[in-house]
Amino acid sequence: MSRLGKQVKPSFRFDLSPQPSKWCEENLIIPRKMSPRSAGKLSLRSTPWARPILDCWHPESGVRRCNVAIAVQMLKTFLMCLGITYRMKFSPVPQMIVGGMAEKFARREISEKRLHPLINANPILAALKPHDSHQFRLLEMAMAYAPILVTGAGSDTNLAGSTQGIVAIDEASKIEMYSSLEAQEAHPIRLAEDRTKDYIGQEFIWKSSTPNSPNHIFWQDVEAGTYTHFYVPCPHCGEYFKFEFEAANGDKALTPGELEKTSGDGQPDIYRSLVWDPDSRNADGTWNEVKVRESAHYVCPKNGCKIVDTDKPAMLQAFEEKHLNEKASMADRSFRVPSFYKPSRTFADLSWAFLDRGDLFNTGLQVLYNHEYALPWEDIDVNVKDEDIWDCVVAKNSDIAYQRGQVPRVPGKLVVGADWGEKETHWVVALIDREENIWVVDWGTVDGLEALIREKSKWRYRRAENSKKGLTPVFGFLDSGANTIEIYKACQRSRFFLPTKGSDANTGGWHRSALDNYPGIELYVFVDKTAKDDLYENRIKRKKSPGLFLPSNTTADLIFGLSGQKRLDKGVHAKWKKVKSDHYGDAVKNIVIASWVASPTRVSGGKAG
């Protein structure tokens, strides 16, 4: 290369943008109005784990989604505002900020208290403001290179009517969806995220919140991402672990039930983490706050070393990221940060907060679990245990006893429920009697849709009294929630199966609608919660009529496919927790839908839409 070339090339080189955390720390002043306790030059030294979270905003990071589950008063809105201002300066695109449900909250808590003061206090950011002050408003900011829109999730117009390169959602767990089968609508979070479709491959979606329910879309996105935790070293043995109430092996956060066991003993066997002197009590048996605080410390979950508050700063500086969901793409980052990582939150504070919950109904523990540990609370309303399912098995000496592969001695029709899977497709044959009871006759798996269609020729069964007449199913329901198009085509070819699809609506029953591109078949849409209420709560747990009956030689694989079901929360917020490997359960759920459709007393739950 010529000498001139060596001189010219650097002049025309477009360097990558600086890392957000580095740029923010080197350039930004935090105004007192935004953060009274940390006003002045920005420093993340005491919270070094915040840097990799903030760096997800880098346009060349490859991150397209970032979900941050974090304890209260732990920089979640602060980091979002830093990221927004960084992108105002580097690789700017239109940005939409969604602050919870209410626009009023977003205007006050994000724009008025944080974003506007931050921009105004820093000349490097204020230079990007529009010359006309009327264009720099709390809800709309016409910044130099790209606009910023601030709204609440309750504003359908803003959520569904704009194109954005970045969507930043704060207080995501507070955003709820209310719909029915007749008025189905996407979750407001998904509506907001869809605004980035025109920037596909360049978009960035941020969600931050203190989690509440494991059923909420925010927590599900956290678990679906990298689920990154910050492991810290013991100052004595050097072993790494994550700060929280942990099981003794240092791998698993305690469940609410396990946490409850710690309230009477500061040093339980099931964990090594936050402890205090179990004798720190008053004469009447209540906990003595002074004694608890004096004795509180942390125990290394690896080797039992004693860790005190003065050890925390160095431990936090030496953190290592560990991605607990190794299957997730690095484009889909998620983090969980409990309040153990807050420098000012002492072991004494955390101990006393746990002991001084102040109620008898677990709401104090729930708040602690959400706000301190950054974990969703499982308020279990219905818990279907394995013994509940085994209780559905008809006894061998019963008058209605029957074996697998036999049709019970009751009048009715045979139907099939099936659930497609990438590895195998599960099917269940059952009889629906005149009272809508479901009698499971047979079950199994096949490899793919064509094998399922061929299996139809094998479904011929005799009644339990060994009659010579063989019975065959009259139709089948096949879940089309995944692999939809191929399932529609398979249903059309089979002339036997009909596609079903579950709705996330809170209320309703079922309806059917024509599929214009697939003549001869109809789609049966049902409310998934209602179907699970019928199957798992009423038929299995409560043993209500109509019921579910299993043959006397039922095997463990069918029981496993129906197990693990829990309904969390109550009322309009109640939802069934997602369960892995519940394919047999979904197949039986399709038979429940068949019982609704065949019932002379039930009517369609809504108009086809």
C-alpha positions in Angstrom: 0.0 0.0 0.0 1.3 3.5 -0.9 2.2 6.0 1.8 -0.8 8.1 0.6 -3.0 5.1 1.0 -1.8 4.5 4.5 -2.7 8.1 5.4 -6.1 8.2 3.7 -7.5 4.8 4.7 -7.7 5.6 8.5 -9.4 8.9 7.7 -12.3 7.1 6.0 -12.6 4.2 8.4 -15.9 3.8 10.1 -15.1 2.5 13.6 -17.6 0.5 15.5 -19.6 2.4 18.1 -18.2 2.4 21.6 -19.6 0.0 24.1 -22.7 1.5 25.8 -21.4 1.0 29.3 -18.0 2.5 28.6 -19.5 5.5 26.6 -22.1 6.2 29.3 -19.6 6.1 32.1 -17.2 8.4 30.3 -19.7 10.9 29.1 -22.8 11.1 31.2 -23.7 13.1 34.3 -26.7 11.8 36.3 -28.9 14.7 37.5 -30.2 14.8 41.0 -33.8 14.7 39.8 -33.2 11.4 38.1 -31.3 9.7 40.9 -30.9 11.8 44.2 -28.5 9.2 45.8 -26.1 8.8 42.9 -26.1 12.2 41.2 -22.9 13.2 39.5 -20.7 11.5 37.0 -22.1 8.1 36.1 -20.2 5.1 37.6 -21.2 1.4 37.4 -18.3 0.3 39.5 -20.4 -0.8 42.5 -22.8 -2.7 40.1 -20.4 -4.2 37.5 -23.0 -6.7 36.5 -25.0 -3.8 35.0 -22.4 -3.4 32.2 -23.1 -6.6 30.2 -26.8 -5.8 30.5 -26.4 -2.3 29.2 -24.0 -3.4 26.4 -26.9 -5.4 24.9 -28.0 -2.0 23.4 -24.9 -2.0 21.1 -26.1 -2.0 17.5 -23.4 -4.5 16.6 -23.9 -6.8 19.6 -26.1 -9.2 17.7 -28.7 -9.0 20.5 -32.3 -8.5 19.2 -34.1 -9.2 22.4 -33.1 -8.5 26.0 -35.3 -9.4 29.0 -34.2 -8.3 32.4 -35.9 -9.8 35.5 -34.6 -7.7 38.4 -35.4 -6.9 42.0 -37.0 -3.6 43.0 -34.8 -0.5 43.1 -32.1 -2.2 41.1 -31.5 0.1 38.1 -34.1 -1.5 35.7 -35.6 1.8 34.4 -32.2 3.6 34.9 -30.5 1.1 32.5 -33.3 1.4 30.0 -32.9 5.2 29.9 -29.1 5.0 29.5 -29.6 2.6 26.6 -32.2 4.8 24.9 -29.9 7.9 25.1 -26.9 5.8 23.8 -29.0 4.8 20.8 -30.0 8.5 20.3 -26.3 9.1 19.6 -25.2 5.9 18.0 -27.1 4.2 15.2 -30.3 6.0 15.9 -33.7 4.6 14.8 -37.2 5.4 15.9 -37.8 4.3 19.5 -41.0 3.6 21.4 -41.0 3.4 25.2 -43.9 1.5 26.8 -44.2 2.2 30.5 -46.6 -0.3 32.1 -50.3 -0.1 31.2 -51.0 3.6 31.8 -49.7 6.4 29.6 -49.9 8.7 32.6 -47.4 6.5 34.5 -45.0 6.4 31.5 -45.1 10.2 31.2 -44.4 10.8 34.8 -42.0 8.0 35.8 -40.0 7.7 32.6 -40.1 11.0 30.7 -40.6 13.6 33.5 -38.5 12.0 36.3 -35.7 10.3 34.2 -35.4 10.7 30.5 -35.9 14.5 30.2 -33.7 15.4 33.1 -31.0 13.1 31.8 -31.1 14.6 28.3 -31.2 18.2 29.6 -28.3 17.7 32.1 -25.9 16.4 29.4 -24.8 18.7 26.6 -23.9 15.8 24.4 -27.5 14.7 24.5 -29.1 18.1 24.7 -27.5 18.9 21.4 -29.8 16.3 19.8 -33.0 18.1 21.0 -35.2 19.8 18.4 -34.8 23.6 18.1 -38.6 24.0 18.6 -39.2 23.2 22.3 -42.8 22.2 21.4 -41.4 19.2 19.6 -39.6 18.0 22.8 -42.6 16.9 24.8 -43.0 14.2 27.5 -44.8 11.8 25.1 -43.1 12.7 21.8 -39.5 13.8 21.3 -38.4 14.8 17.8 -34.7 14.1 18.4 -32.2 15.1 15.7 -31.9 11.7 14.0 -34.9 9.7 15.0 -38.0 10.3 17.1 -38.9 8.9 20.5 -42.5 8.0 21.4 -43.5 7.4 25.0 -46.8 5.5 25.7 -48.6 3.0 27.9 -49.7 -0.5 26.9 -53.3 0.6 27.2 -53.0 2.8 24.1 -53.9 0.5 21.2 -53.3 3.3 18.7 -49.7 3.8 19.6 -49.0 0.1 20.0 -50.4 -0.9 16.7 -50.0 2.2 14.6 -46.3 3.1 14.2 -43.0 1.7 12.9 -40.1 1.5 15.4 -36.6 0.2 15.3 -36.4 -0.1 19.1 -39.2 -1.0 21.5 -38.3 -0.6 25.2 -40.9 -1.9 27.7 -40.6 -1.1 31.4 -42.7 -2.7 34.1 -43.5 -5.5 31.6 -45.1 -7.8 34.3 -47.8 -5.2 35.0 -49.0 -5.4 31.4 -52.0 -7.7 31.1 -54.2 -9.0 28.3 -58.0 -9.2 28.7 -59.9 -11.0 26.0 -62.5 -13.6 25.4 -63.0 -16.1 22.6 -65.3 -13.7 20.8 -62.8 -10.8 21.0 -59.4 -12.3 20.6 -56.4 -10.0 20.5 -52.7 -10.3 20.7 -51.0 -9.5 24.0 -50.2 -5.8 24.3 -46.5 -6.7 24.6 -46.6 -8.7 21.4 -48.4 -5.8 19.7 -45.7 -3.4 20.8 -42.9 -5.8 19.7 -44.6 -6.1 16.2 -43.8 -2.5 15.6 -40.2 -3.5 14.8 -41.1 -5.8 11.9 -39.8 -3.3 9.3 -36.4 -3.3 11.0 -36.1 -7.1 11.0 -32.5 -8.1 11.6 -31.7 -4.6 13.0 -34.5 -4.4 15.6 -33.9 -4.3 19.4 -36.6 -5.2 21.9 -36.0 -4.5 25.6 -38.2 -5.6 28.5 -37.5 -5.1 32.1 -39.6 -5.8 35.2 -39.8 -7.3 38.6 -41.5 -10.6 37.8 -44.9 -11.7 39.3 -46.5 -14.8 37.8 -44.7 -17.7 36.0 -47.6 -17.6 33.5 -46.9 -14.0 32.4 -45.5 -13.5 29.0 -42.6 -11.5 30.4 -41.3 -14.4 32.6 -41.8 -16.9 29.8 -39.6 -14.7 27.6 -37.0 -14.5 30.4 -36.9 -18.3 30.6 -36.8 -18.7 26.8 -33.7 -16.4 26.6 -30.2 -17.2 27.8 -31.4 -16.9 31.4 -28.0 -15.4 32.4 -27.0 -15.3 36.0 -24.0 -13.6 37.5 -21.9 -16.1 39.5 -19.5 -14.7 42.1 -16.5 -16.3 43.8 -16.3 -17.2 47.5 -13.6 -15.0 49.0 -12.2 -18.0 50.9 -12.4 -21.1 48.7 -12.7 -19.4 45.3 -15.7 -21.5 44.2 -18.3 -19.7 42.1 -22.0 -19.6 42.9 -25.0 -17.3 42.4 -26.2 -15.0 45.2 -29.6 -16.0 46.5 -31.5 -18.4 48.8 -30.1 -21.6 47.3 -30.4 -25.3 47.7 -27.3 -26.9 49.3 -25.9 -27.9 45.9 -25.7 -24.3 44.9 -27.6 -24.9 41.7 -31.3 -24.3 42.5 -33.2 -21.5 44.0 -35.5 -22.6 46.8 -39.2 -23.0 46.2 -41.7 -21.0 48.3 -42.4 -24.1 50.4 -38.7 -24.6 51.1 -38.3 -20.9 51.9 -41.1 -21.2 54.5 -39.2 -23.9 56.3 -36.4 -21.4 57.0 -38.7 -19.1 59.0 -38.2 -21.1 62.2 -34.6 -22.0 61.8 -31.8 -19.7 60.6 -29.7 -22.7 59.5 -31.8 -25.3 57.8 -30.3 -28.4 56.2 -31.8 -27.9 52.8 -29.7 -24.8 51.9 -26.5 -22.9 52.5 -26.9 -19.2 51.9 -28.3 -16.5 54.1 -28.3 -17.5 57.8 -28.6 -16.0 61.2 -28.3 -17.3 64.8 -31.4 -19.4 65.5 -31.3 -18.3 69.1 -31.8 -14.7 68.2 -35.2 -14.6 69.9 -37.0 -12.6 72.6 -38.4 -14.2 75.7 -41.8 -14.6 74.0 -40.3 -16.5 71.1 -40.4 -13.7 68.6 -37.4 -12.8 66.6 -35.1 -10.1 68.0 -34.2 -7.7 65.2 -31.0 -6.5 66.8 -29.7 -10.1 67.4 -30.7 -11.2 63.9 -29.0 -8.3 62.3 -25.8 -8.9 64.4 -25.5 -12.6 63.4 -26.7 -12.5 59.8 -24.2 -13.6 57.2 -23.9 -15.7 54.1 -22.7 -19.3 53.9 -20.8 -20.4 50.7 -23.0 -23.1 49.2 -20.0 -25.0 48.0 -17.8 -25.3 51.1 -19.7 -23.6 54.0 -17.3 -20.6 54.2 -18.6 -17.6 56.2 -19.1 -14.5 54.0 -19.8 -11.1 55.4 -21.0 -7.8 53.8 -17.5 -6.4 53.4 -16.7 -9.3 51.1 -19.4 -8.4 48.7 -17.7 -5.6 46.6 -14.7 -7.7 45.6 -17.0 -10.7 44.9 -19.2 -8.6 42.6 -16.2 -7.2 40.7 -15.1 -10.8 39.9 -18.5 -12.0 38.6 -18.8 -14.4 35.7 -21.8 -14.7 33.4 -23.4 -18.1 33.2 -26.1 -18.9 30.7 -28.5 -21.4 32.3 -30.5 -21.9 29.1 -27.8 -23.2 26.8 -30.3 -23.8 24.0 -31.1 -20.1 23.6 -29.5 -18.0 20.9 -27.2 -15.2 22.0 -29.5 -12.9 20.0 -32.1 -13.6 22.7 -30.5 -12.4 26.0 -32.2 -12.6 29.4 -30.9 -11.9 32.9 -32.1 -12.4 36.4 -30.7 -10.2 39.2 -31.9 -10.6 42.8 -31.3 -8.0 45.4 -28.3 -9.9 46.8 -26.4 -8.1 44.0 -27.3 -4.6 45.3 -24.3 -3.3 47.2 -26.3 -1.4 49.7 -28.6 -4.3 50.5 -26.9 -6.0 53.4 -27.3 -9.6 54.6 -28.9 -8.2 57.8 -31.5 -6.3 55.7 -32.3 -9.4 53.7 -32.5 -11.6 56.8 -34.9 -9.3 58.6 -37.0 -8.7 55.5 -37.5 -12.4 55.3 -38.4 -12.8 59.0 -40.6 -9.7 59.3 -43.1 -10.4 56.6 -46.0 -9.4 58.8 -48.9 -11.5 57.6 -50.4 -15.0 57.8 -51.5 -15.5 54.2 -48.1 -15.7 52.3 -48.6 -12.3 50.6 -45.5 -11.1 52.5 -43.5 -14.0 51.3 -44.9 -13.4 47.8 -43.7 -9.8 47.8 -40.3 -10.9 49.1 -40.1 -13.6 46.4 -41.0 -11.1 43.6 -39.3 -7.9 44.9 -36.1 -9.3 46.5 -35.4 -12.5 44.6 -36.7 -11.5 41.2 -38.7 -14.7 40.8 -42.3 -15.2 39.9 -44.6 -16.4 42.7 -46.5 -19.7 42.1 -49.8 -19.1 43.8 -51.1 -22.6 43.1 -54.9 -22.8 42.9 -55.1 -26.4 41.6 -52.3 -28.9 41.8 -53.0 -32.2 40.0 -50.8 -34.9 41.6 -49.9 -38.3 40.2 -52.2 -40.0 42.7 -55.2 -37.9 41.4 -54.5 -39.4 37.9 -54.1 -43.0 39.2 -57.4 -42.6 41.0 -59.1 -42.4 37.5 -58.0 -46.0 36.8 -61.0 -48.4 37.0 -60.3 -51.2 39.5 -60.0 -54.7 38.1 -62.8 -56.0 40.3 -65.2 -53.2 39.4 -68.5 -53.8 37.5 -67.2 -51.4 34.8 -63.7 -52.9 34.7 -62.0 -53.0 31.2 -58.5 -53.5 29.9 -56.4 -51.4 27.5 -57.6 -52.1 23.9 -61.1 -52.9 25.1 -64.2 -50.7 24.8 -66.1 -50.4 28.2 -69.6 -51.8 28.4 -71.3 -48.4 28.0 -73.0 -46.9 24.9 -71.1 -44.2 23.2 -68.8 -43.3 20.3 -65.1 -43.7 19.8 -63.0 -40.7 18.9 -59.3 -39.9 18.6 -57.2 -37.0 20.0 -53.7 -36.4 18.7 -50.8 -34.0 19.3 -48.1 -33.6 16.7 -44.5 -33.3 17.9 -41.2 -32.9 16.1 -39.9 -36.2 17.4 -43.1 -38.2 17.6 -46.9 -37.7 17.5 -49.0 -38.9 20.4 -52.5 -40.3 19.9 -55.3 -41.4 22.3 -58.4 -43.4 21.5 -61.4 -42.9 23.9 -65.1 -43.6 24.1 -67.4 -40.6 24.9 -70.6 -41.9 26.4 -74.0 -40.2 26.5 -73.2 -38.4 29.8 -70.0 -37.0 28.2 -67.8 -39.3 30.3 -64.4 -40.1 28.7 -63.2 -43.7 28.8 -59.6 -44.0 27.5 -59.3 -47.1 25.4 -55.8 -47.0 23.8 -52.8 -44.8 23.3 -49.4 -44.7 21.5 -47.0 -42.7 19.4 -46.1 -42.7 15.7 -43.4 -41.0 13.6 -45.0 -38.1 11.8 -48.3 -37.2 10.2 -48.4 -39.8 7.5 -47.8 -42.6 10.0 -50.7 -41.1 12.1 -53.0 -41.4 9.1 -51.9 -45.0 8.4 -52.5 -45.8 12.1 -56.2 -45.2 11.6 -56.6 -48.6 10.0 -55.4 -50.3 13.2 -58.0 -48.6 15.5 -60.5 -51.4 15.7 -61.6 -52.5 19.2 -64.1 -54.9 20.8 -66.2 -54.4 23.9 -65.1 -55.7 27.2 -67.6 -58.6 27.1 -65.6 -60.0 24.1 -68.3 -59.4 21.5 -67.3 -60.1 17.9 -68.3 -56.7 16.6 -65.4 -54.4 16.2 -65.7 -50.6 16.8 -63.8 -47.9 15.1 -63.4 -44.2 15.9 -65.8 -41.9 14.0 -63.4 -38.9 13.8 -60.3 -37.4 15.3 -59.1 -34.0 16.5 -55.5 -33.0 15.8 -53.8 -30.1 17.5 -52.7 -27.5 14.9 -51.0 -25.0 17.2 -47.6 -26.0 15.7 -46.7 -27.2 12.2 -50.1 -25.6 11.2 -50.0 -25.8 7.4 -48.8 -29.4 7.3 -51.4 -30.4 9.8 -54.2 -28.7 7.7 -53.0 -30.6 4.7 -52.8 -33.9 6.6 -56.3 -33.4 7.9 -57.5 -32.8 4.4 -55.8 -36.0 3.1 -57.0 -38.1 5.9 -60.8 -37.4 5.6 -60.9 -38.3 9.3 -58.9 -35.8 11.3 -60.1 -32.2 12.0 -57.7 -29.5 13.2 -58.0 -27.8 16.6 -56.3 -24.8 18.0 -56.2 -23.4 21.6 -56.9 -19.8 22.4 -55.2 -17.8 25.2 -58.5 -16.1 26.0 -59.5 -16.0 29.6 -63.1 -17.1 29.1 -65.2 -18.9 26.5 -65.8 -22.4 25.1 -65.3 -23.3 21.4 -66.3 -22.4 17.9 -65.5 -23.6 14.4 -64.7 -21.8 11.2 -64.1 -22.8 7.6 -60.6 -22.9 6.2 -61.0 -21.3 2.8 -57.8 -22.8 1.4 -58.6 -26.3 2.6 -62.0 -27.3 1.3 -63.8 -30.0 3.3 -62.3 -29.3 6.7 -63.1 -26.8 9.5 -60.9 -25.4 12.3 -62.2 -26.0 15.9 -60.9 -23.1 18.1 -61.3 -23.6 21.9 -60.3 -21.7 25.0 -57.3 -23.7 26.4 -57.9 -22.7 30.0 -61.6 -23.8 29.8 -60.5 -27.2 28.4 -57.9 -27.7 31.0 -60.3 -26.7 33.8 -62.7 -29.4 32.5 -60.0 -32.1 32.2 -57.6 -31.5 35.0 -59.6 -29.7 37.7 -63.1 -31.2 37.2 -62.6 -34.6 35.8 -59.2 -35.6 37.3 -58.8 -33.5 40.5 -62.4 -33.1 41.7 -63.7 -36.3 40.2 -66.8 -34.4 39.0 -69.2 -35.7 36.5 -68.7 -36.1 33.6 -65.5 -37.9 34.5 -62.3 -39.4 33.0 -61.8 -43.2 33.3 -58.6 -45.1 32.5 -58.3 -48.9 32.0 -57.2 -51.1 34.9 -53.9 -51.9 33.2 -53.0 -48.2 32.5 -49.2 -47.7 32.1 -46.9 -45.1 33.6 -46.3 -43.4 30.2 -49.9 -42.2 30.0 -49.9 -41.1 33.7 -46.7 -39.2 33.0 -48.3 -37.4 30.0 -51.1 -36.2 32.2 -49.0 -35.2 35.3 -47.5 -32.0 36.5 -50.4 -29.8 35.8 -50.9 -26.7 38.0 -53.3 -23.8 37.8 -51.8 -20.6 39.2 -53.6 -17.5 40.5 -57.3 -17.1 40.6 -60.1 -15.3 38.7 -59.3 -13.5 35.5 -55.5 -14.0 36.1 -55.8 -17.8 36.5 -53.7 -19.8 34.0 -52.4 -23.3 33.7 -48.6 -23.5 34.0 -46.9 -24.8 30.8 -45.7 -28.3 31.2 -43.1 -30.1 29.1 -43.8 -33.5 27.7 -47.6 -33.3 28.3 -48.4 -34.6 24.8 -50.7 -37.3 26.0 -52.5 -34.7 28.1 -53.0 -32.5 25.0 -54.3 -35.6 23.1 -56.8 -36.2 25.9 -57.7 -32.5 25.9 -58.7 -32.9 22.3 -61.1 -35.6 23.3 -62.6 -33.2 25.9 -63.2 -30.8 23.0 -64.8 -33.7 21.1 -67.1 -34.3 24.0 -68.2 -30.6 23.9 -68.8 -30.7 20.2 -70.8 -33.9 20.4 -72.8 -32.8 23.3 -76.5 -32.1 22.7 -76.6 -29.6 25.6 -73.6 -27.5 24.7 -73.5 -24.8 22.1 -70.7 -23.1 20.2 -68.8 -20.6 22.4 -68.6 -17.8 19.9 -68.8 -16.7 16.3 -66.2 -18.0 13.9 -63.6 -15.3 13.4 
